[in-house]
Amino acid sequence: MTDSNEKMGWLARLKKGLRKTQINIAGIFSGGVIDEDFLEELELQLISSDVGVQTSSLLISELRDTIKTRGLKTQEEVRLALKEAITKILKPCERSWDFTSHKPLVMMLCGINGAGKTTTIGKLAKKFADLKLKVILAAGDTFRAAAKEQLLAWGERNQVSVIAQEKGDPASVAYDAISAGKSRGMDVVMVDTAGRLPTQTNLMNELSRIRRVEGKALEGAPHEVILVVDGTNGQNALAQVDAFDKAAGLTGLIVTKLDGTAKGGVLIALAHSRQNPLPIYYIGVGEGIEDLQPFNAEEFADALLGIEERN
């Protein structure tokens, strides 16, 4: 496939993946009049899509001003104005990794149980390998029985080395992987960690310890601490971000499972909830490797609002 075809394929998957969220918001734009009832219903649908009360109120307030200042006459014009406002909130979250900043670049992925950390690491390993980057994985989830085997399977599939221990301590596994990454001249070391809830104090403290040990293996490591967020969690994701940031010092997010939820608006809430929004490096809308792609604010806003691409 050409880059253009791949891009079109992803945009189609993104629109399809966000369908459950989109149907609530896009359904409001029926071609009727622009009045207060329309704006109130739009605000309600934004809230129901987990954009959040405060952020939804801000968007509607901006829309009211834009309708007046630009003299907008149609709901389609309002939809495009809403896209602009959403894109403006999300734009600071666009970021890509600089693989030349450190050698190896050490990435630690964390999150609650079932968010898709191990699968995400496998998909990223494939993408990095396709970029001719030398990658090593650390099977740091020593709690879930199948986690090590799952990561080993991804490693074998992508011809990527995996560091694992029979009954290892996760910090020890991370230390060994970083040491191996240094000695073998690797470009990227990705460390998997066990799923944990923010209420599990001991396990949250363990994240801090793993981070400290990684710093002993390589000064400044980990360079990236990524929270993998299950998109179906909606507004609960905001509390997760705060808790994991406090425990491990987050540098970015990956949001998965957006195809299984009507709560896709939470990305807007995540971006608006912080003065300096965390980067959203990737979003996922399905099981396939190609269903995980770099986050693009304008593409996301288009898909969320059901706006067809214009040449």
N, C-alpha and C positions, 0 to 999 in steps of 0.2 A: 504493500500500500504506500502511496505517496503521503508526504506530510499533510497535504491538503485533505486527502481522503481520511487520514487518521483523525484530523481535527474535526471533520464533519461527523465522523463516527462517534467521537467522544461527546460532541454537543448533542447528538441524538440520544445517546445513553444518559447524559445529564438531564435532559428534559424529561425523558421517560422515568429516570430515577427519582426526580423531584415531583412526579405527577401527583402523589398523595398530598403534598403540601400545596402545589400549584393550584389544584382544583378548587381549594377553598378561596384563595385570593383572586385568581384569574376569573373565577365565576362571577365576581362582583361587576366586572367590566362588561356589561350587557348591551352597551350602546345607549343607555337611557340618559336622563338629565344629570347634571352635576349639581346636587343640592346637599343640604346638611344631612339628610337621611342617608344619602349615598356615602358621604364621608364617615359617618358614624358606623355604618355597616362595614366599610373598608377597615376601619380601626379595629372593630370587633374580630374580623377575620385575620388580621395581622396578629392580634393577641392570641387567637385560637391556634395559630401556626407557631406559637412560642417565640414570636419576636419580642415579647415582653411588654408590660403595660407602659413603662416609661419610654421605651424606644418607639413603640407604636404611636404614643401620644406626640412625641417629637416629630415623627414622620408626617403625621396628619397635620400638625401645626405648620410645618414647612410647606406642605401641599396647599393649604389654605392661602398662604402668602404667595406661592407661585401662581396659583389660579388667578389671583387678583392682579399681580404685577405683570404677568404675561398675557392676561386676558384669555385664558384657556377656555375653549368652548365645548370640547368633546371629552368623553371618558377615555378615549384612546390617547388624547394629549395628556390627560392626567396620569394614565398608566406609564407613559414615557417619562413624565416628570418624577413619578415615584421611583422608576428605575434609576434615574439620576441620583436621587436622594439616597437610595439603598447602596448604590455603587460608591458614593462618596464615603459612607460609613465603613464599607468593606475594603476599600482600596488600600488602607494602611496595613491590612493583613496579608497582602500579596508579598511573598518573599521566596527566594530560592536559596539553596545551600551553596556556600562557597567551599568547594572541595580542595581548593589550593591553600586555604587559610591555615590548616594544620595537617600534618602527616604522621600518623593517621588522624582523620577526623573521627572523634569518638562520640557516638550517639547512644543515649540511653532512652528506651521507650518504657513508659509506665501507663497505668490506667486501672480502672476497676475490672472486676472479673467479667469476662465475656465481651469486652470492648473490641477485641480483634487484634491485639498487639502482635501475637506470634504470626498470624496470617499477614498482617501489614508488613512486618519485617521481611517475610518471605517475598512478598510482592516488590518491596523496595530493593531487596537484594538482586532480583531479576533486572529491575530497571537500572540499577547502578552497574551491574555486570554488562548490560547492553551498552553503557557509556564507556566501557573498557576500564572501569575502575576496579581495583583489586579490593575485595570485600572479605571480611571475616565476621562471623556471627558468634555471639556468646549466649549459650543456653542458660540464662540466669533465672528462669522460672523453674525453681527446684521444688515447688509445691504441687503443681498440677502434674499428675502422672504422665500424661501424654504430651506435655509441652516439649520436652527434650526430643522425643521421637518426631514430633511435628516439625520442629526446626531442623532436625537432621535430614528429614525428607525434603524440605525446601532447599537445604544446602546441596544435597545430592542432585536435585532437579536442576539447580542453577550452577552446578559445579563451583560451589562456594564452600570454603572451610568453615566448620562449626566446632567451637570449643565447648566441651561438656564434661561433666564429672558424674560419677555414679551416684554419689550422695553428697554432692558438693554444697558448700555455702555459696549463695549467690554473689556475694562480694568477692569471694575467692575465684569464682568462674570469670567474673568481669576482669579481675586483676590478670589472670592467666591470658585472657583473650587480648587485652591491651598489650601485654608483654609480647605475645606472639605477633600482634599487628606491627609493633615496632620492629622486631627482629626480622620479619619477613617483608618489610617495606610495603605494607598494605596502605591503601588510600582511605578506607572506611572500616571502623569497628562498630558494629551495632550490637547493643546489649539488651537482651530481652529481660523483663522482670515479671514476677508473679503478679496476678491481679489482686487488688486489695481495695477495701472500702475506706473512705476518709475517716470513718469512725473507728477503724482498727488501729489504735494508737501505736502499738508495737510495730506493726507492719509499715506504718507510715514513717516511723523513726528509722526502720531498716533502710528505707530509700535514702535517707540522709547518710547512713553509714556506707551504703554501696557507693554513693557519690564521693565520699571522702576517700575510700579505698581506690577508686578510679583515679583520683587526683594523685595518689601515691605512685600508681603505676605510670602515670604520665602527667607532668605538671600542666595544670589548666584543664585537665579532663574532668568530667565530660564536657565537650564543647557544645553539645546540643542535648537538652532534656525535653523530650517530646511526650506530651500527654495524648494518648489515643482516646478519643471521645466517641462513644456510641451515640449516633445522631438520634436514636429513639429515646434517649434520656431527656430530651427537651431542656426545660429550664433547670433541671437538676445538674446539668453540665456546668452551670456557673459556679455552683458550690464546689463541684469537683475541681474545677480549675483553681479556685482559691486555696483549697486544701492541699492539692499536689504542688502548687507553686510554693506554698509555705514550707512543705517538707523537702522539696527537691530543687526548687529554683527553676521553674519552667522557662524554656526559650521558644516554645512553639507548640502547635497543635496539629493533629491529623484527625479529621472527623469522618467516621465510617458509618455504614448502614443507613445512609440518607434515603435509600430506595425503599426502606421498610417503615417509613414514618411520615406523618403529616406535620411533624414538628421541625421541618427544615429551616424555619425562620430563626432558629436558635443561633445560627451563625451570625445573624445581624445583632442579636442580643450579646453574644460573646464579644463582638467587635466594639459595641457601644458601651460595654460595662467597665471598660478600663480606659484611663487617660492615654496610656500607651498600649494599644491592643497587641496581643500576642500574634505572631505570624500564624496563619493557617497554611501549612506547607502543602498538604494534600487533602482531597476529599474522596470518599468512596461511595459508589452507587451500585455496587453489585459484587458478586463473588469472583469474577474474572480479574486477571492481572491488569487488563486495560480499563477496568472499572475504577481503578485508583489513579487519579491524575492530579497534577499541580492545580492549586486553587487560583481561579481568576475571578475577580470581583464582578466584572461586567457580564461574563458568561453566566455566572451564578444568578445575577439579578434578572437576566433575560429568561433563564429557565424557570426561575421562581414565579415570574409574572406571565409566563406563556407568550413572550415576545419572540416573534420569528426574526431570524437574522436578516438584516437588510444590507444590500450591496452598496 
